[in-house]
Amino acid sequence: MRPRWKRLILMAPLAILGMLLFIAIGGGVVLYLWNWLLPPLFGWREITFWQAVGILALCRILFGGSGWRGSARSNVRRRMEERCDRLTPEERERFRQRMRERLGSSPAAGESQGQ
């Protein structure tokens, strides 16, 4: 077997265990907080563990991310900054000009407009 397969065989059970722990702990936290806050404040019914897991899954779908690392947007921003850092000042100015033309925006506030 290749080392990659060995690592995969070792990591798969740990990943499954991690997901189960996330579901158990996350569902428990949502259940506790919901049943502690919402019935007294708003008069809503208490929920079961599986309803709490469903709310947790819905929130992850709607709001995304696991909370363990940055969002995809921050990765895109970082890559764009790296690309811009490699541009020469002339290339950077041409890029800015093309973006202004595409977006139809006026020159930046700090630039002179012939006044």
C-alpha angles and dihedrals in degrees: 000000000000119000090245092061092047091053091047091051090052096043099047096069090044091051091050090048090049092052091049091049091049091051093046097045096036093047091048093050093048091046093050095045094045094048092043098048114023105049094052095040102041105011093244121153123263116255135223127242092259092050088052090051088051091052089049091051091047092051091050090051094047100039100024131201131082095243091238098097139018122285124264088254092063090051091052091048091050092050091048091050090050090051092048091050090059093053121099116237090256093051090047092053092048089051091050091049092051091049091051090051093048095046094040092227127150122247116287117277093250094057123092118247096199096279 
